[in-house]
Amino acid sequence: AIESIGKSSPAVPESAAWLNSLLAKIWRIKYSSSNGFGGLEPLLSSHASDIMRRLLEDSYSKPNGITHVAFDSFTFGRAPPVVQSVEIRGIDDENSVLHLGVVVGMLFDDSALMLDIRPSSLEYKTLPTTKISINSLDTQVKLDAYVKGIPDYPYISTVNITLSEIP
């Protein structure tokens, strides 16, 4: 099956309407028994939260004028990212690996990042911990994706996604 992919024009970016439709369906799934959500967004937000929490625990992660930074919460929000294009960059038939270039637009206008910050300067010593809220993210991300196919269901054994450029 992998041999037939992209044979006509492998270097032309393709529409990703089908992928965006899938992302919209799995981004946030409301639980029928509660007010909670499942899906891809809570999973990704949880992983991003864990990474940010670990990074902020390191002393070298804080600017000089800050004595304390604590991670409060993070969410990507209700709207999924939009895959703008998918380009086939190469096919390794011998190993059944497909190399894709993917451009993703991210306009998370209801995302939320909350940090607790305390300045270290003596003139601000009496100030309590301050909450900083970042509630919007708008960026474009270029990714390299490698997909390894297998002959049996689920037909994909490995997906490796990396940034091809710093946003």
C-alpha positions as CSV (number, residue, x, y, z in Angstrom):
1,A,0.0,0.0,0.0
2,I,2.8,2.4,0.8
3,E,4.2,2.0,-2.7
4,S,1.3,3.8,-4.3
5,I,1.4,6.9,-2.1
6,G,2.6,10.1,-3.7
7,K,3.7,8.5,-7.0
8,S,2.0,11.1,-9.2
9,S,3.5,14.3,-7.6
10,P,5.4,13.7,-4.3
11,A,6.7,17.2,-3.9
12,V,3.4,19.0,-4.1
13,P,1.8,19.8,-0.7
14,E,-1.6,18.2,-0.4
15,S,-4.8,19.5,1.3
16,A,-5.3,18.2,4.8
17,A,-9.0,18.7,5.0
18,W,-9.5,15.0,6.0
19,L,-6.9,15.3,8.8
20,N,-8.5,18.6,10.1
21,S,-11.9,16.9,10.2
22,L,-10.4,14.0,12.2
23,L,-8.6,16.4,14.6
24,A,-11.8,18.3,15.2
25,K,-13.6,15.1,16.2
26,I,-10.9,13.9,18.6
27,W,-9.5,17.2,19.9
28,R,-12.0,17.3,22.8
29,I,-14.5,14.6,23.5
30,K,-17.1,15.4,26.2
31,Y,-17.8,12.6,28.6
32,S,-21.4,11.7,28.7
33,S,-21.4,10.8,32.4
34,S,-19.7,14.0,33.7
35,N,-18.6,17.6,32.8
36,G,-15.1,16.5,32.0
37,F,-13.4,16.1,28.6
38,G,-11.2,13.5,27.0
39,G,-9.5,13.3,23.7
40,L,-6.2,14.6,22.2
41,E,-6.2,18.1,23.8
42,P,-6.3,17.0,27.5
43,L,-3.6,14.4,26.7
44,L,-1.3,17.0,25.0
45,S,-2.0,19.7,27.6
46,S,-1.1,17.2,30.4
47,H,2.2,16.3,28.7
48,A,3.0,19.9,28.0
49,S,2.2,20.8,31.7
50,D,4.5,18.1,33.0
51,I,7.4,19.3,30.8
52,M,6.8,23.0,31.8
53,R,6.6,22.0,35.5
54,R,10.0,20.1,35.3
55,L,11.7,23.0,33.4
56,L,10.5,25.6,35.9
57,E,11.9,23.6,38.8
58,D,15.4,24.1,37.5
59,S,17.1,27.2,39.0
60,Y,18.7,28.2,35.6
61,S,15.2,28.5,34.1
62,K,14.4,31.6,36.1
63,P,15.4,35.1,35.1
64,N,17.8,37.0,37.5
65,G,15.1,39.3,38.8
66,I,12.8,36.4,39.8
67,T,13.1,34.5,43.0
68,H,10.2,32.1,42.5
69,V,8.4,30.7,39.4
70,A,5.7,28.0,39.8
71,F,3.6,26.4,37.2
72,D,-0.1,26.7,37.9
73,S,-2.0,25.4,34.9
74,F,-2.0,25.0,31.1
75,T,-4.5,24.1,28.4
76,F,-4.4,24.4,24.6
77,G,-8.1,25.3,24.6
78,R,-11.2,24.2,22.7
79,A,-10.1,24.7,19.0
80,P,-7.7,22.2,17.4
81,P,-4.7,23.2,15.4
82,V,-5.2,23.4,11.6
83,V,-3.0,21.2,9.3
84,Q,-2.3,23.6,6.4
85,S,-0.4,21.1,4.2
86,V,1.1,17.7,4.0
87,E,4.0,17.1,1.6
88,I,5.5,13.7,0.8
89,R,9.3,14.2,1.1
90,G,10.4,10.7,0.6
91,I,9.5,7.0,0.6
92,D,11.8,4.3,1.9
93,D,10.2,1.2,0.3
94,E,12.7,-1.2,1.8
95,N,11.8,-0.2,5.4
96,S,8.2,0.9,4.6
97,V,8.8,4.4,5.9
98,L,7.1,7.5,4.6
99,H,8.7,10.9,5.3
100,L,6.2,13.8,5.4
101,G,6.6,17.5,5.8
102,V,3.6,18.9,7.7
103,V,2.7,22.6,8.2
104,V,0.4,23.2,11.2
105,G,-1.2,26.6,12.0
106,M,-2.0,27.0,15.7
107,L,-4.4,29.8,16.7
108,F,-5.3,28.9,20.3
109,D,-7.4,31.9,21.3
110,D,-8.7,30.3,24.4
111,S,-5.5,28.6,25.6
112,A,-4.3,29.4,29.1
113,L,-0.9,29.3,30.8
114,M,-0.9,30.4,34.4
115,L,2.4,31.1,36.3
116,D,3.0,32.2,39.9
117,I,5.9,34.6,40.0
118,R,7.7,36.4,42.9
119,P,10.3,39.1,42.1
120,S,13.6,39.0,43.9
121,S,14.4,42.7,43.9
122,L,14.4,44.4,47.4
123,E,12.1,47.2,46.2
124,Y,9.5,44.5,45.3
125,K,10.1,42.4,48.4
126,T,6.8,43.2,50.0
127,L,4.8,42.2,46.9
128,P,3.0,38.9,47.1
129,T,3.4,36.2,44.5
130,T,1.9,37.5,41.3
131,K,-0.1,35.4,38.8
132,I,0.7,35.8,35.1
133,S,-1.7,34.6,32.6
134,I,-1.0,34.0,28.9
135,N,-4.3,33.3,27.2
136,S,-3.5,33.2,23.5
137,L,-1.1,31.4,21.2
138,D,-0.8,32.1,17.4
139,T,2.0,30.4,15.6
140,Q,2.8,28.2,12.6
141,V,4.8,25.0,13.1
142,K,6.7,23.1,10.5
143,L,7.1,19.4,11.3
144,D,9.0,16.4,9.9
145,A,6.9,13.2,10.3
146,Y,8.2,9.7,9.7
147,V,5.6,7.0,9.5
148,K,6.6,3.3,9.5
149,G,4.0,1.0,7.9
150,I,3.3,-2.7,8.6
151,P,1.2,-5.1,6.6
152,D,-1.3,-5.9,9.4
153,Y,-3.8,-3.8,11.3
154,P,-3.3,-1.0,12.5
155,Y,-1.0,-0.7,9.5
156,I,1.3,1.8,11.3
157,S,3.8,0.7,13.8
158,T,5.7,4.0,14.5
159,V,5.1,7.7,14.0
160,N,8.0,10.1,14.8
161,I,7.3,13.8,14.7
162,T,9.9,16.5,15.2
163,L,10.1,20.3,14.6
164,S,11.8,21.0,11.3
165,E,12.2,24.7,12.2
166,I,11.9,26.6,15.5
167,P,8.6,28.5,15.3
